[in-house]
Amino acid sequence: MKYRSTRGGVSGISFTDALLMGLADDGGLLIPDHIPDVSSRLQDWRNLNFVQVAQRLLKLFIDDLEHDDLDALTSEAFSSFDIPEVVAWKQLDQLHVLELFHGPTLAFKDVALQLLGKLFEHVLADRGETLNILGATSGDTGSAAIAGIAGMENIKIFILYPKGRISSLQELQMTTVPDTNVQCISVNGTFDDCQRIMKSIFSDLDFKEAYSLGAINSVNWARVLAQVIYYAYASLQKENTSVDFVVPTGNFGNIFAGFIAKKMGFPVGRLLVATNENDILDRFFKTGEYSLGEVFRTNSPAMDIQVASNFERFLFYYFDEDAERLRGFMEEFARSGKASVVGPLSSDIFLSCSISQPDTEETIAEINSKYDYVIDPHTAVGIRAARSIVTDNPIVCISTAHPAKFPDALGRAIGHRPTHARLSGLSDLQERKQEVSADESEVKKIIQNSSASI
Ligand SMILES: *Cc1c(COP(=O)(O)O)cnc(C)c1O
């Protein structure tokens, strides 16, 4: 399997090169040059457990790693989860909730980032190379990325976050990791400052090369691929029917993996994009216009996003794999903050719905009193949105985080703050972080000093 860019300027890239490249060199996103079709082989997949589905699926997209190595890396990656089956189910009348938050940082991002860490480590060791990963986080991504990389010998990870603007729990999940290959950088500024510094450092190509900088954000194809696993797995749990999925959505990374599973021939029906008040995607699916709005801070902060970085991959398929049209659309959007598809959007796959904060908290309270089941605000956005689907298919709601990650919102909704053993001891641990002003050169200095000490 080879990989190419959505913008048409890069092709013939191997999986491992795509893994290390992150964003394509022409500014586009990497995608496989074809999508493997499994539709005639589904009976063989039905009795597999989660890790076995993962092993089979990854081999269809990765042909430049030894299959035995890949199998071993895959089972090792998922052994860090609290339950052997990796994911868990909860039935709420008609709805099937798929809990993806049993990994080390209690958010679905662990599914991809535990695997990515193992892949990076293996590929770098093979090549005799090292990597410095630089990332910026406004919350959950940082801790999941750190948990995927901590303790590895050939990788260092540097995470920028805005001082005082992430929750103290989120900060502790990063700063209490003891491994010295992890550096948490508290920036005196906003999340936008962190992103600006990160982009500016990546665009200094000499620096990027001298310090072998890599990225782990959600544009990395391997993250999408890892997420296809749970759509494939979940869709096979019911015979003779397709399954509809409801997905709390921010960057369109999670739900795009469901789209790939459907394209592969897994029995996926419709995909419901559930957003909070940051509704750029909901507006797009309803009107065909993709236009930038203001970013609101909500009680489901991991979805407080206007520009959805993975949306470009969907548009590429929407435009029948026409890189030229895609490029035109993205350039128009970059220039004017809006772009439209021509004619009505054919929504035979995607549905969309936007949920307000009061409705989100009300849903948390309702589910708690009706089923004695506590959900986090992101999952609540999905469960509320599921009411808008009319379907004969089973509906699977993707649950993206453990409620203990969002104690304030839960306290407001149900009157108590849920806890989890992985979080409750954090405030007793030693913290490690460096504070810098919102200045690129200070961040570069930290990377330079740490490389000097290898
Ligand atoms: C990241 C995140 C999301 C959004 O996922 P996307 O892939 O950006 O759509 C939703 N919920 C939680 C808890 C998250 O951490």
Ligand as a Chemical Component Dictionary entry (heavy atoms), coordinates in Angstrom:
data_LIG
# 
_chem_comp.id                   LIG 
_chem_comp.type                 NON-POLYMER 
_chem_comp.pdbx_formal_charge   0 
_chem_comp.three_letter_code    LIG 
# 
loop_
_chem_comp_atom.comp_id 
_chem_comp_atom.atom_id 
_chem_comp_atom.alt_atom_id 
_chem_comp_atom.type_symbol 
_chem_comp_atom.charge 
_chem_comp_atom.model_Cartn_x 
_chem_comp_atom.model_Cartn_y 
_chem_comp_atom.model_Cartn_z 
_chem_comp_atom.pdbx_ordinal 
LIG C1 C1 C 0 -10.480 14.891 20.836 1  
LIG C2 C2 C 0 -11.792 14.613 21.453 2  
LIG C3 C3 C 0 -12.990 14.687 20.696 3  
LIG C4 C4 C 0 -13.029 15.119 19.247 4  
LIG O1 O1 O 0 -12.424 14.181 18.399 5  
LIG P1 P1 P 0 -12.125 14.579 16.863 6  
LIG O2 O2 O 0 -11.339 13.450 16.315 7  
LIG O3 O3 O 0 -11.325 15.854 16.961 8  
LIG O4 O4 O 0 -13.420 14.777 16.188 9  
LIG C5 C5 C 0 -14.178 14.362 21.344 10 
LIG N1 N1 N 0 -14.199 14.007 22.646 11 
LIG C6 C6 C 0 -13.081 13.942 23.397 12 
LIG C7 C7 C 0 -13.189 13.574 24.823 13 
LIG C8 C8 C 0 -11.830 14.231 22.838 14 
LIG O5 O5 O 0 -10.732 14.175 23.579 15 
# 
loop_
_chem_comp_bond.comp_id 
_chem_comp_bond.atom_id_1 
_chem_comp_bond.atom_id_2 
_chem_comp_bond.value_order 
_chem_comp_bond.pdbx_ordinal 
LIG C1 C2 SING 1  
LIG C2 C3 SING 2  
LIG C2 C8 DOUB 3  
LIG C3 C4 SING 4  
LIG C3 C5 DOUB 5  
LIG C4 O1 SING 6  
LIG O1 P1 SING 7  
LIG P1 O2 DOUB 8  
LIG P1 O3 SING 9  
LIG P1 O4 SING 10 
LIG C5 N1 SING 11 
LIG N1 C6 DOUB 12 
LIG C6 C7 SING 13 
LIG C6 C8 SING 14 
LIG C8 O5 SING 15 
# 
